[in-house]
């Protein structure tokens, strides 16, 4: 995927003909994880300057499909 790694985990029934379980891990879950790449990029922002706008742009760059609102510039 353009936004990152998309994983599918499938477990089949013993006969191998039917799906018993299926999990999907989307790029948003990787990127938005508290220790993910977006969190690391946000933590690396300089202490001075327009951090709110930089944070918003970073979030949009990582995943433009997710609505973002920066509520604190501390």
Contact map, one row per residue, 1 for C-alpha under 8 A:
11111100000000000000000000100000000000000000000000000000000000000000000000
11110000000000000000000000000000000000000000000000000000000000000000000000
11111000000000000000000000110000000000000000000000000000000001100000000000
11111100000000000000000000100000000000000000000000000000000000000000000000
10111110000000000000000001100000000000000000000000000000000000000000000000
10011111000000000000000111100000000000000000000000000000000000000000000000
00001111100000000000000111000000000000000000000000000000000000000000000000
00000111110000000000011110000000000000000000000000000000000000000000000000
00000011111000000000111100000000000000000000000000000000000000000000000000
00000001111100000011111000000000000000000000000000000000000000000000000000
00000000111110000011110000000000000000000000000000000000000000000000000000
00000000011111111111100000000000000000000000000000000000000000000000000000
00000000001111111111000000000000000000000000000000000000000000000000000000
00000000000111111000000000000000000000000000000000000000000000000000000000
00000000000111111100000000000000000000000000000000000000000000000000000000
00000000000111111110000000000000000000000000000000000000000000000000000000
00000000000111111110000000000000000000000000000000000000000000000000000000
00000000000110111111000000000000000000000000000000000000000000000000000000
00000000011110011111110000000000000000000000000000000000000000000000000000
00000000011110000111110000000000000000000000000000000000000000000000000000
00000000111100000011111000000000000000000000000000000000000000000000000000
00000001111000000011111100000000000000000000000000000000000000000000000000
00000001110000000000111110000000000000000000000000000000000000000000000000
00000111100000000000011111000000000000000000000000000000000000000000000000
00000111000000000000001111101100000000000000000000000000000000000000000000
00001110000000000000000111111100000000000000000000000000000000000000000000
10111100000000000000000011111110000000000000000000000000000000000000000000
00100000000000000000000001111111000000000000000000000000000000100000000000
00000000000000000000000011111111100000000000000000000000000000000000000000
00000000000000000000000011111111100110000000000000000000000000000000000000
00000000000000000000000000111111100111100000000000000000000001000000000000
00000000000000000000000000011111110111100000000000000000000000000000000000
00000000000000000000000000001111111111100000000000000000000000000000000000
00000000000000000000000000000001111100100000000000000000000000000000000000
00000000000000000000000000000000111110110000000000000000000000000000000000
00000000000000000000000000000111111111110000000000000000000000000000000000
00000000000000000000000000000111101111111000000000000000000000000000000000
00000000000000000000000000000011100111111100000000000000011001000000000000
00000000000000000000000000000011111111111110000000000000000000000000000000
00000000000000000000000000000000001111111111000000000000000000000000000000
00000000000000000000000000000000000011111111100000000000010000000000000000
00000000000000000000000000000000000001111111100000000010010000000000000000
00000000000000000000000000000000000000111111100000000000000000000000000000
00000000000000000000000000000000000000011111110000000000000000000000000000
00000000000000000000000000000000000000001111111000100110000000000000000000
00000000000000000000000000000000000000000001111110100000000000000000000000
00000000000000000000000000000000000000000000111110100000000000000000000000
00000000000000000000000000000000000000000000011111100000000000000000000000
00000000000000000000000000000000000000000000011111100000000000000000000000
00000000000000000000000000000000000000000000000111111100000000000000000000
00000000000000000000000000000000000000000000111111111110000000000000000010
00000000000000000000000000000000000000000000000001111111000000000000010110
00000000000000000000000000000000000000000000000001111111100000000000000000
00000000000000000000000000000000000000000000100001111111110000000000000000
00000000000000000000000000000000000000000100100000111111111000000000010000
00000000000000000000000000000000000000000000000000011111111100000001110000
00000000000000000000000000000000000000000000000000001111111110000000000000
00000000000000000000000000000000000001001100000000000111111111000000000000
00000000000000000000000000000000000001000000000000000011111111110001000000
00000000000000000000000000000000000000000000000000000001111111111101000000
00000000000000000000000000000000000000000000000000000000111111110000000000
00100000000000000000000000000010000001000000000000000000011111110000000000
00100000000000000000000000010000000000000000000000000000001111111100000000
00000000000000000000000000000000000000000000000000000000001111111110000000
00000000000000000000000000000000000000000000000000000000000100111110000000
00000000000000000000000000000000000000000000000000000000000100111111000000
00000000000000000000000000000000000000000000000000000000000000011111100000
00000000000000000000000000000000000000000000000000000001001100000111110000
00000000000000000000000000000000000000000000000000000001000000000011111000
00000000000000000000000000000000000000000000000000010011000000000001111110
00000000000000000000000000000000000000000000000000000000000000000000111110
00000000000000000000000000000000000000000000000000010000000000000000011111
00000000000000000000000000000000000000000000000000110000000000000000011111
00000000000000000000000000000000000000000000000000000000000000000000000111
